Amino acid sequence: MTNVVIKKGLVFDMTRGFNQEIRWRVPATAAKWRGKAEVVMSVAAPLGGKPPTIDIRVRRTIEHPKGEGFTREGVRLSQEDATTLIKAIEHALSELRETDATG
């Protein structure tokens, strides 16, 4: 019997003490996971009043031999760390666009 319930993007994990809401997903493109998993970003809201965090993780799909579920491959970021990551991604994308424009 599992303590994890998934309903319309919400993941309730009573054993770990938090709720997760999936906000973004894309099929995994790494050779190891291609066709067997997706990369998801979710907001993990701990029970007990702790601040929510951003979780970016590989999630096995039903096509995987072990079945559906989250893997250990990923990161959990504080709101401050997520903000600095956004800035770093925006800077990298800006540089890539400049490189594409100049040829």
C-alpha atoms as one frame of an Amber mdcrd trajectory, in Angstrom:
protein
   0.000   0.000   0.000   1.357   3.420  -0.944   1.056   6.717   0.873   1.455
   8.727  -2.339  -1.661   9.911  -4.175  -1.566  11.794  -7.501  -4.605  13.809
  -8.582  -4.598  16.378 -11.403  -0.991  17.495 -10.912  -1.112  17.392  -7.117
   1.059  14.886  -5.321   0.259  14.160  -1.700   3.047  12.282   0.088   2.074
  11.697   3.675   5.239   9.752   4.537   7.546  12.635   3.637   5.458  15.397
   5.213   4.787  17.644   2.214   2.437  18.218  -0.701   3.717  18.801  -4.233
   1.945  20.502  -7.114   3.430  19.876 -10.560   3.637  23.183 -12.475   5.728
  22.210 -15.545   6.699  19.010 -17.303   8.624  17.975 -20.411   9.610  14.529
 -21.733  13.099  13.494 -20.582  15.632  13.593 -23.428  18.610  11.871 -21.791
  19.296   8.468 -23.369  18.805   6.736 -20.018  15.273   8.129 -19.574  14.048
   8.726 -23.145  10.514   7.367 -23.460  10.485   6.258 -19.815  10.396   9.517
 -17.844   9.690  13.214 -17.779  11.338  16.173 -16.082   8.938  17.989 -13.777
   9.072  21.185 -11.783   6.825  21.294  -8.773   6.217  23.389  -5.714   6.817
  21.352  -2.577   4.855  22.736   0.360   6.058  21.191   3.625   3.444  20.551
   6.268   3.993  22.525   9.466   4.469  26.057   8.169   7.943  25.801   6.584
   8.433  27.853   3.393   7.633  26.140   0.070  10.491  25.052  -2.191  10.906
  24.478  -5.925  11.634  20.872  -6.863  12.998  19.944 -10.310  13.205  16.187
 -10.713  13.067  13.237 -13.102   9.771  11.394 -12.749   9.345   7.891 -14.150
   6.290   7.404 -16.322   4.071   4.358 -16.468   6.189   2.991 -19.356   9.169
   2.452 -17.012   9.718  -1.142 -15.774   9.615   0.028 -12.127   6.410   1.943
 -12.764   5.478   5.543 -12.173   7.190   7.722  -9.553   9.835  10.289  -8.677
  13.541   9.489  -8.815  16.453  10.821  -6.761  17.735  12.671  -9.824  16.924
  16.308  -9.257  17.268  19.334  -7.018  15.187  21.094  -4.402  15.714  24.864
  -4.304  14.798  27.505  -1.762  12.922  30.493  -3.144  16.152  32.527  -2.992
  18.134  29.858  -4.878  15.361  29.531  -7.483  15.506  33.301  -8.058  19.272
  33.222  -8.667  18.842  30.222 -10.993  16.254  32.156 -13.028  18.712  35.036
 -13.430  21.504  32.668 -14.497  19.236  30.969 -17.075  18.074  34.345 -18.440
  21.715  35.496 -18.756  22.735  32.267 -20.532  19.780  32.510 -22.937  20.621
  36.140 -23.685  24.209  35.180 -24.551  23.008  32.296 -26.742  20.631  34.606
 -28.623  23.466  37.111 -29.232  25.686  34.305 -30.550  22.905  33.109 -32.880
  22.316  36.650 -34.171  25.991  37.325 -34.925  26.506  33.997 -36.537
